[in-house]
Amino acid sequence: MSTGQDLADPAKARRFHLPHAPLESAFGNDWFGRKAEDFARFFGTPTFLVGQTILVAVWILVNVIGWTQFDVYPFILLNLAFSTQAAYAAPLILLAQTRQADRDKANSIADAQHREELHQITDARRTQLQQQTGMLIEMMQQNTTLTERVETLLKQNTDLTETVRSLVERINAMTTDVHARVAQRAGG
């Protein structure tokens, strides 16, 4: 059974996730899939957005000022670069989402298994608690029965002691009476 200490150990806490670690994505776990996912994640970072904004501003500035005119207004080459970037970015982002969905599914399955084990442990503990409660109630009933027997024996013992005391007093009285008669006959 698991204990609270098991959850403190990361290796034991992830034991349900480990069987799914080598889960192969629909796009594979090869170099391309990993790099494409890293690249797709980079598209949403502030570094990428600021860098792209600076590059576009410099591009437009260089062509408008006239330092060079490799892409004159309306910046057809810049539009082509953005179209190419979008054409590659969209599939890469979808690939990253698909790979993440596969990992989320594997984690969901592992979490469900973990919840099921916790449920089984809880049921086992509940059953054990019910058994222990039943045993405790039975022991209390036995204790009550023994206490009643002890009380009965104590009452009988008290009655016997009272009877013995009464008999001792009678014997004492008879002995005193006999002793007095014998002493009276011997003296008289």
C-alpha positions in Angstrom: 0.0 0.0 0.0 1.1 3.5 -0.7 1.8 5.9 2.1 2.3 9.7 2.4 6.0 9.0 2.3 5.6 7.5 -1.2 4.3 10.7 -2.5 7.3 12.6 -1.1 9.7 10.6 -3.3 9.4 11.9 -6.9 10.4 8.6 -8.4 7.6 6.8 -6.6 5.1 9.6 -7.2 5.7 9.3 -11.0 5.6 5.5 -11.1 2.3 5.6 -13.0 3.7 8.0 -15.6 6.9 6.1 -16.2 5.3 3.3 -18.3 4.1 6.1 -20.7 7.5 7.9 -20.9 8.5 6.2 -24.1 5.1 6.8 -25.6 5.8 7.5 -29.3 4.1 10.5 -30.7 2.2 10.3 -34.0 5.2 12.3 -35.4 7.8 10.3 -33.6 10.4 11.2 -31.0 13.2 11.7 -33.5 15.4 14.7 -33.8 13.1 16.5 -36.2 10.1 16.1 -34.0 11.9 17.5 -31.0 13.5 20.4 -32.9 10.3 21.2 -34.6 8.5 21.3 -31.2 11.3 23.5 -29.7 11.0 25.9 -32.7 7.2 26.1 -32.5 7.5 26.9 -28.8 10.0 29.6 -29.6 7.4 31.4 -31.9 5.4 32.4 -28.9 8.2 33.9 -26.8 8.8 37.6 -26.2 12.4 37.2 -27.6 11.0 36.0 -30.9 8.4 38.8 -31.1 10.8 41.6 -30.2 13.5 40.2 -32.5 11.1 39.9 -35.4 9.8 43.4 -34.8 13.3 44.9 -34.7 14.2 42.9 -37.9 11.1 44.2 -39.8 11.7 47.8 -38.6 15.4 47.7 -39.7 14.3 46.1 -43.0 11.8 48.8 -43.7 14.1 51.6 -42.5 17.0 50.4 -44.7 14.8 50.3 -47.8 12.9 53.5 -47.1 16.0 55.6 -46.3 17.7 54.3 -49.3 20.8 52.7 -47.9 20.0 49.8 -50.1 16.9 49.0 -52.2 16.8 45.2 -52.3 13.1 45.3 -51.4 11.3 48.6 -52.4 7.8 49.6 -51.2 5.4 47.6 -51.0 8.1 45.2 -49.6 7.2 42.2 -51.7 10.3 40.2 -50.4 9.3 40.9 -46.8 5.8 39.7 -47.5 7.3 36.6 -49.2 9.4 36.0 -46.1 6.4 36.3 -43.8 4.3 34.0 -46.0 7.1 31.4 -46.0 7.4 31.8 -42.2 3.7 31.3 -41.8 3.7 28.3 -44.1 6.2 26.6 -41.9 5.1 27.9 -38.6 1.5 26.6 -38.8 2.4 22.9 -39.3 5.2 23.2 -36.7 2.7 24.6 -34.2 0.2 21.8 -35.0 2.9 19.2 -34.6 3.9 20.6 -31.2 0.2 20.6 -30.2 -0.2 17.0 -31.3 2.9 15.9 -29.4 1.6 17.8 -26.3 -1.8 16.1 -26.7 -0.1 12.7 -26.8 1.8 13.5 -23.6 -1.4 14.9 -21.9 -3.3 11.7 -22.8 -0.5 9.5 -21.4 -0.5 11.6 -18.2 -4.3 11.4 -18.0 -4.2 7.6 -18.2 -1.4 7.5 -15.5 -3.5 9.9 -13.3 -6.5 7.7 -13.7 -4.5 4.6 -12.7 -3.2 6.5 -9.7 -6.7 7.6 -8.7 -7.9 4.0 -9.1 -5.1 2.7 -6.9 -5.9 5.4 -4.3 -9.6 4.3 -4.4 -8.6 0.7 -3.9 -6.4 1.6 -1.0 -9.2 3.7 0.5 -11.6 0.8 0.1 -9.1 -1.6 1.7 -8.6 0.7 4.6 -12.3 1.3 5.0 -12.8 -2.5 5.1 -10.0 -2.9 7.6 -11.5 -0.2 9.7 -14.9 -1.8 9.7 -13.3 -5.2 10.7 -11.4 -3.5 13.5 -14.5 -1.6 14.7 -16.4 -5.0 14.7 -13.6 -6.6 16.7 -13.6 -3.6 19.1 -17.4 -3.8 19.6 -17.1 -7.6 20.2 -14.3 -7.0 22.8 -16.4 -4.4 24.5 -19.3 -6.8 24.7 -17.0 -9.5 26.1 -15.6 -6.9 28.6 -19.2 -6.0 29.7 -20.0 -9.7 30.1 -16.8 -10.3 32.2 -17.6 -7.2 34.2 -21.1 -8.5 34.9 -19.6 -11.9 36.0 -17.1 -10.2 38.2 -19.9 -8.2 39.8 -21.9 -11.4 40.3 -18.9 -13.1 41.9 -18.3 -10.1 44.1 -21.9 -10.1 45.3 -21.7 -13.8 46.0 -18.4 -13.3 47.8 -19.9 -10.5 49.8 -22.9 -12.7 50.7 -20.6 -15.6 51.7 -18.5 -13.2 53.7 -21.6 -12.0 55.5 -22.7 -15.6 56.1 -19.3 -16.5 57.4 -19.3 -13.4 59.7 -22.7 -14.4 60.9 -21.6 -18.0 61.6 -18.4 -16.8 63.3 -20.5 -14.5 65.5 -22.8 -17.4 66.4 -19.9 -19.8 67.0 -18.3 -17.1 69.1 -21.5 -16.7 71.1 -21.9 -20.4 71.5 -18.3 -20.8 72.5 -18.6 -18.1 75.0 -21.9 -19.7 76.3 -20.3 -23.1 76.4 -17.2 -21.8 78.1 -19.3 -19.9 80.7 -21.3 -23.1 81.4 -18.2 -25.3 81.7 -16.6 -22.7 84.0 -19.8 -22.5 86.1 -20.0 -26.3 86.5 -16.3 -26.6 87.2 -16.5 -23.9 89.8 -19.7 -24.8 91.3 
